[in-house]
Amino acid sequence: MASASLQRLPVQMLGDLVSPRALERILQDAAQARGSTLDTLDPAMLEDILKREVFKRLQLSVPAPLAKKRVSEVLNELMKTTQERQLPSPVVSSLVGLEEGARRFTLYFDWPETQRLRGVLSVARQEEKEGRDISALVLEGQNLIEVMDRRLQEGLVEQGQDLAELRATFARVQGMGGKEVRRLETLIGQIDEAQSRGTLLPGEVERARNITFNLRKLLESSVVQAVQNVDTAEIPTSATILDPDAQARVLALEQQHAAQQLGTLEREFAALLQARPDLRAQHDALRGLQHGNQLTADTVENWREQLKFERETVLGEQRSRLAQLETALAGAVSGADMRIALDSARHLLNMGSLATDELQELSAMHESLQAGVNAQSQLAAQRELLDIERSARNVLGASAELAPLLAQARADLAQGREADVAALWGLLERRMGAAAQEREDFDARADRVVQEYDTVRSLAGETTQKLGQLADTLRAQRRLGRMSAQARERYEQTLLDAEALLAEAHAEYRAAQEVTATFGQDALSGLLDVFDFEEAADTGLLAAAPTTPATTTPATTAPADPFAALGTFPATPAPAATPTPAPTPAPAPAPTLSASALFDTLLSSIGTPAAPAPAPAPAEPAGFPAAFSLPQVPTPDSEAVTTWLFQHGQIHHGPHGPAAQGMLALLTQAAALGLQRLDMNDATHVWSARSSAPGEWRLGRAVTWTALDERVGPWLDTGEN
C-alpha cells in the first residue's frame, strides 16, 4: 500500500512543471484505470504511472529529455523511500509532523504561511476530535510546511552570501579600530552562529550592512581626509571627497548600498506591492534608476516612508473589510476552509501584516453563498482561480500575463457564467515549462563557472577571492529545489556577476603567465610585492605621489600573495645582476607609501641600457638602500623625456622595444588589479604611468622627477599637452 507521503512525491518534485492539481488528477485517473485508488496505490503501480501518464503529460510543456530526467529523479526518490520503509501513518504521524513544523517556524511569526498553518492545525485538531476526515487539512498543512522550508533554505543561501561579503569587508576595515568596527565584529559573530543553526537574522544582516557601508566610505575618503578617531569622525559625503578616483569609488559604494536597501524594501513590503499594482509600478521604476546608476540613498529612504504610510492605509482598509465579512458570514454554515481563512486573517492583521489572500478567499466564499444553487461549484472554481494566482507568483512573467484573464474569469463567475479554468492552467503550465528549461540552463552555467573557477583559483588576488565567494553561493543555489521568483532572480544575478569575474580572472591569469614568460619568475615576484603592499595598505590609503609622507594603517592579517600557488616564486625580488652605483646620491623619496621602489627589480630587468660604471660611490646612509638613489644628471632642460601611449594592449605612441613591451605587460596586470596610477624608478630613470579610461595607459620616462613633471606632467594627468 502506498502512503500519503508516497503519493505526494510526484506533486512535490514535479510541481514546478505541472500544476499540483493537474498532477493529482492524473494520478487519480491513472489509478482508477488500473482498478485501484490513490489510497491503495502501491509503489510498482505508481512507478508505471510515472513512466507512462506522467511522462506523457510533461512532454506537453517541456522537452522530452528534460521530462525524462525529472521523472527519473522521482523514480530514484521513490525507490529510496520504499527501501527505507519511511511509510508513516497517513493521519496520526502527519498531524504530529504538522505540529513539529509549526514549532520549527515559530520564530518567523510574520510569515503568512506560519499564521495559516496555525489556523490549519487548530481546525484539524477540532475536526479530529469530532471524528471527521482531516486528510485535506493535513495535505494543506504539508504544503505550507514545504513552502516555508523552501523559503527558509533560500533565505539561508542569501544570508550565507551576505555573511561572506561582511567577512571580506571586515578584513579590510578591521585595522581602523573603533566602536563601529567592534559592533560589526559582534554582528558578524551573531550572524555566523545563526547560519550554523539554520536560523535567519535579517535585522542583524541589515545593521551590519549599514555599518560596513559607512566604514568603507570612511576608508575611501581617507585618501584626502586624515581620520584619527573612527568613533567621533563624521562620515563624509561624496561631495567632500576631492580625489577623482576616491570619489568614483565612493559613488559606486553609494549605488551598491542604495540597491541593497531597495532589495530589502522589496522583501519587507512584498505583500503590499502584491496588493497594490500602482506601488509595484513605482517600485519597478526605481529599479530602473538602479540599473542606470541613478538611484540615491535619499530616494530609497523617501520610498521607505511612503511604503510605511501606504501599508498603514491598506491595513485599515483590510481590517474594515474583515469586519464586514465576519458579519456577512456569521449566519452561514462555517466549514473548515472558512474557519481557517478567518483565523489566519485575524492573526495577520492583528500583528500588522496584510491578509490579502485570506480576504480574497473569504470574499469568494461570500459570493458563492449568495449564488445559491451553484454555490459549491462556484466556490470550487473560485478556489481554483486563487490557486492559479498563487502559483503564478513563483513563475517569472506569469502573474502579469494571467492578471487580466483571472479578472475576466472572476467576472464570469460573478455573473453566473462558467470560467475556462483549464485554459488558465494551460497557459500557466507553459510558463512553468519555460521556467524549468531556464533553470536547467542556469544550473549548467553554474556548473561551468564552478569548474572554470577551479582552473584559476590559484591566482589568489581580490578578483579570484570574490569569484570564490560567488562560486560557493552558486553551489548552494544549485542545490536548491524548486525556487521562488525572487530566488530565481538572485540566482541569475549571481551567475552574471560570477561570469564577469571569471572573465577578469582569466585575463589576470594570462597576464601573469605573460609576465613570467617575458621577465622570469624573479621579475614577477617584484611585481607581486607591489600588489601585496597595495592590499596591506588598502586602496584608499595609498599616496598619489612618490614623495608623500607615510600614513600607515595597522593590519591584523597579512594579505595572501595573489599568485602564491602559480609557482614557486621567491619571497623577495632578486637584486639586479650588475647594479649601477650612483656617483652622487640624491635625496630619496620616502618608501613607505610610494610603490616606486618596489618596482626597481622588475624595471631593471626590462632591459634599459645601463650607463658605464663610474667611480665607486660613498656608502649610503643607514636605512636607504641603493635602489632609492638617483644618479647625478644634467639640468632638466637638457634631459630627454620618452613617452608612450598604450591602448587595449597595443603601443599607439612611443618607441617599440624591450622596455615598452615589458611595461605593456606590467600595466596590463596592474589594470587587472584595479590600479590607475604607478610611480616607479630604477637605477637610471624614473617612470610614471596614468590610466583614466579602461584599456588606456599614458607612460613617461625621464632621468629626474622634475623633468618628468615639467615636460609631460599635464599630459600624464589629463592626456592634454
Residue pairs with C-beta under 8 A, 6 or more apart in sequence:
1 39
1 40
1 42
2 38
2 39
2 40
2 41
2 42
2 43
2 45
2 46
3 87
3 88
3 89
3 90
4 90
4 94
4 135
4 138
4 139
5 81
5 86
5 87
5 88
5 94
6 41
6 43
6 46
6 78
6 81
6 82
6 87
7 27
7 38
7 41
7 46
8 139
8 142
9 74
9 77
9 78
9 81
10 23
10 27
10 46
10 50
10 54
10 74
11 20
11 23
11 24
12 146
13 70
13 73
13 74
13 77
13 481
14 23
14 54
14 58
14 70
14 71
14 74
15 23
15 482
16 394
16 432
16 435
16 436
16 439
16 482
17 58
17 61
17 62
17 67
17 70
17 429
17 432
17 433
17 436
18 26
18 57
18 58
18 61
18 429
18 432
19 387
19 388
19 391
19 425
19 428
19 429
19 432
20 143
20 391
21 384
21 387
21 425
22 57
22 425
22 429
23 54
26 49
26 53
26 54
26 57
27 38
27 41
27 46
27 49
27 54
28 37
28 38
29 53
30 49
30 52
30 53
31 37
31 38
31 40
31 41
31 45
31 49
34 45
34 48
34 49
36 42
36 45
41 49
43 78
43 82
46 78
47 75
47 78
50 71
50 74
50 75
50 78
51 71
51 75
54 71
55 67
55 68
55 71
58 67
58 70
58 71
59 67
60 429
60 433
61 429
61 430
61 432
61 433
61 436
62 70
62 433
62 436
62 437
63 437
66 436
66 437
66 440
70 436
81 87
88 94
88 97
90 135
90 138
91 128
91 134
91 135
91 138
94 138
94 141
94 142
95 124
95 125
95 128
95 134
95 138
97 142
97 145
98 117
98 120
98 121
98 124
98 138
98 141
98 142
98 145
99 121
101 117
101 141
101 144
101 145
101 148
102 114
102 117
102 118
102 121
105 111
105 113
105 114
105 117
105 145
105 148
105 152
106 114
107 199
107 200
108 114
108 148
108 152
108 200
109 115
109 351
110 351
110 353
111 148
111 151
112 271
112 344
112 348
112 353
112 355
112 357
112 358
113 144
113 147
113 148
113 151
114 148
115 344
115 347
115 348
115 351
115 353
116 144
116 340
116 344
116 358
117 141
117 144
117 145
117 148
118 343
118 344
118 347
119 339
119 340
119 341
119 343
119 344
119 347
120 137
120 140
120 141
120 144
120 340
121 141
122 343
123 137
123 336
123 339
123 340
123 343
124 134
124 137
124 138
124 141
127 133
127 134
127 137
127 336
128 134
136 336
137 336
137 340
140 340
150 480
150 481
150 482
150 483
150 484
151 484
152 198
152 200
153 480
154 480
154 483
154 484
154 486
154 487
155 200
155 202
156 195
156 198
156 200
157 473
157 476
157 477
157 480
157 487
158 487
158 490
159 191
159 194
159 195
159 200
159 201
159 202
159 205
160 195
160 472
160 473
160 476
161 469
161 473
161 494
162 191
162 205
162 208
162 209
163 188
163 191
163 192
163 195
163 205
164 469
164 472
164 473
165 469
166 184
166 187
166 188
166 191
166 205
166 208
166 209
166 212
167 188
168 465
168 466
168 469
169 212
169 215
169 216
170 181
170 184
170 185
170 188
170 212
171 557
172 216
172 219
172 538
173 181
173 184
173 212
173 215
173 216
173 219
174 181
174 185
174 555
174 556
174 557
175 553
175 554
175 555
175 556
176 215
176 218
176 219
176 230
176 553
177 230
177 554
178 229
178 230
178 231
179 230
179 231
180 211
180 214
180 215
180 230
180 231
181 215
181 230
183 211
184 208
184 211
184 212
184 215
187 204
187 207
187 208
187 211
188 208
190 201
190 204
191 201
191 204
191 205
191 208
194 200
194 201
194 204
202 267
206 264
209 257
209 260
213 253
213 257
214 235
215 230
216 253
217 235
217 236
217 250
217 253
217 254
218 227
218 230
218 233
218 235
218 236
219 538
219 540
219 541
220 241
220 246
220 249
220 250
220 253
220 539
220 540
221 227
221 236
221 240
221 241
221 246
221 250
221 540
222 540
222 541
223 241
223 243
223 245
223 246
223 540
223 541
223 542
223 544
224 241
224 242
224 243
224 246
225 236
225 240
225 241
226 551
227 233
238 247
238 250
238 251
238 254
241 247
241 250
243 544
245 676
245 677
246 540
249 539
249 540
254 296
254 297
255 290
255 293
255 295
257 297
258 290
258 295
258 296
258 297
258 299
258 300
259 290
259 295
261 297
261 300
261 301
261 304
262 283
262 286
262 287
262 290
262 295
262 300
262 303
265 283
265 300
265 303
265 304
265 307
266 273
266 283
266 486
267 486
269 279
269 307
269 311
271 353
271 354
271 356
272 279
272 307
272 310
272 311
272 314
272 354
273 279
273 280
273 283
274 280
274 356
274 393
275 314
275 354
275 356
276 310
276 314
279 307
279 310
282 303
283 303
286 295
286 299
286 300
286 303
289 295
289 299
311 354
314 354
315 349
315 352
315 354
318 345
318 349
318 354
318 355
318 356
318 359
319 349
321 359
322 345
322 346
322 349
322 355
322 359
322 362
325 342
325 359
325 362
325 363
325 366
326 342
328 366
329 338
329 342
329 362
329 365
329 366
329 369
332 338
332 369
334 342
337 361
337 365
337 383
338 362
338 365
341 358
341 361
341 362
341 365
342 358
342 362
344 355
344 358
345 355
345 358
345 359
345 362
348 354
348 355
348 358
349 355
357 386
357 390
360 386
361 382
361 383
361 386
364 379
364 382
364 383
364 385
364 386
365 379
365 382
367 378
367 382
367 413
367 414
368 375
368 376
368 378
368 379
368 382
369 375
371 378
371 416
374 416
378 413
381 413
381 418
381 419
381 421
382 410
382 413
384 421
385 406
385 409
385 410
385 413
385 419
385 421
385 424
388 402
388 406
388 421
388 424
388 425
388 428
389 399
389 402
389 406
391 398
391 428
392 398
392 399
392 402
392 428
392 431
393 399
393 485
394 482
394 483
394 484
394 485
395 428
395 431
395 432
395 435
395 485
396 431
396 435
396 485
396 488
396 489
397 431
398 427
398 428
398 431
398 432
401 427
401 431
402 424
402 427
402 428
405 423
405 424
405 427
406 424
409 419
409 420
409 421
409 424
410 419
412 418
412 419
413 419
435 488
439 483
439 488
442 488
442 491
442 492
442 495
443 478
445 495
445 499
446 474
446 475
446 477
446 478
446 491
446 495
447 478
449 470
449 471
449 474
449 495
449 498
449 499
449 502
450 471
450 474
450 475
452 502
452 506
453 464
453 467
453 468
453 471
453 498
453 502
453 505
456 464
456 467
456 502
456 505
456 506
456 508
456 509
457 464
457 467
457 468
457 565
458 563
458 564
458 565
458 566
459 505
459 508
459 509
459 512
459 562
459 563
459 565
459 566
460 560
460 561
460 562
460 563
460 564
460 565
461 508
461 531
461 562
461 563
461 673
462 535
462 562
462 673
462 674
463 501
463 504
463 505
463 508
463 672
463 673
464 505
464 508
464 562
466 501
467 498
467 501
467 502
467 505
470 494
470 497
470 498
470 501
471 498
473 494
474 494
474 495
474 498
477 487
477 490
477 491
477 494
480 487
483 491
504 672
507 672
508 669
508 672
508 673
511 665
511 668
511 669
511 672
512 524
512 563
512 566
512 669
514 665
514 668
515 523
515 524
515 527
515 665
515 666
515 669
516 524
516 566
516 567
518 661
518 662
518 665
519 602
519 605
519 606
519 662
519 665
520 605
521 567
521 568
521 569
521 570
522 570
522 573
522 574
522 601
522 605
523 573
523 601
523 602
523 605
524 563
524 569
524 602
525 569
525 570
525 571
525 572
525 573
525 574
525 601
526 573
526 598
526 599
526 600
526 601
526 602
526 605
527 599
527 602
527 666
527 669
528 561
528 562
528 563
528 569
529 572
529 573
529 598
530 595
530 598
530 599
531 562
531 673
532 559
532 561
532 562
533 595
533 598
534 542
534 595
534 673
534 675
535 559
535 562
536 555
536 558
536 559
537 552
537 553
537 593
538 553
539 674
541 551
541 553
541 593
542 593
542 595
543 549
543 551
543 593
543 594
544 677
545 594
545 679
546 589
546 590
546 594
546 596
546 679
546 681
546 705
547 589
547 590
547 594
547 705
548 590
548 593
548 594
549 590
549 592
549 593
550 590
550 592
550 593
551 593
552 592
561 569
562 673
563 569
573 598
573 600
573 601
573 602
574 601
575 601
576 600
576 601
576 604
576 605
576 683
578 610
579 604
579 626
579 627
579 683
580 610
580 611
580 613
580 631
580 683
580 684
581 613
581 614
581 616
581 617
581 626
582 617
582 626
582 629
582 630
582 631
582 632
582 683
583 614
583 615
583 617
583 631
583 632
584 617
584 631
584 632
585 617
585 618
585 620
585 621
585 624
585 629
585 630
586 629
586 630
586 631
586 632
588 624
588 628
588 629
588 630
589 596
589 597
589 628
589 681
589 705
591 597
591 628
594 679
595 678
595 679
595 680
596 678
596 679
596 680
596 681
596 686
596 687
597 625
597 627
597 628
597 681
599 666
599 678
599 680
599 681
599 682
599 687
600 627
600 680
600 681
600 682
600 683
601 627
602 666
603 662
603 680
603 681
603 682
603 685
603 687
604 682
604 683
605 662
606 658
606 659
606 662
606 663
606 682
607 657
607 658
607 659
607 662
608 659
608 682
608 684
608 685
610 683
610 684
611 631
611 684
617 629
620 626
620 629
627 683
628 681
630 681
630 686
630 703
630 704
631 683
631 684
631 703
633 639
633 703
633 704
634 703
636 704
636 706
636 707
636 710
636 711
639 702
639 703
639 704
639 707
639 711
640 702
640 703
641 700
641 701
641 702
641 707
641 708
641 711
641 712
642 654
642 655
642 700
642 701
642 702
643 653
643 654
643 698
643 699
643 700
643 701
643 712
643 715
644 651
644 653
644 654
644 655
644 660
644 663
644 697
644 698
644 699
644 700
645 651
645 652
645 653
645 654
645 696
645 697
645 698
645 699
646 652
646 663
646 664
646 667
646 696
646 697
646 698
646 699
647 695
647 696
648 695
648 696
649 664
649 668
649 695
651 660
651 664
654 660
654 699
659 701
663 687
663 689
663 699
667 678
667 689
667 691
667 697
667 699
670 678
670 689
670 691
671 691
671 694
671 695
671 697
675 691
676 690
676 691
676 692
677 688
677 689
677 690
677 691
678 687
678 688
678 689
679 686
679 687
679 688
679 689
680 686
680 687
680 688
680 689
681 687
684 703
685 701
685 702
685 703
686 701
686 702
686 703
686 704
686 705
686 708
687 699
687 700
687 701
688 699
688 700
688 708
688 716
689 697
689 698
689 699
689 700
689 716
690 697
690 698
690 716
690 717
691 697
691 698
692 718
692 719
698 715
698 716
698 719
700 708
700 711
700 712
700 715
700 716
701 708
702 708
702 711
702 712
708 716
714 720
714 721
715 721
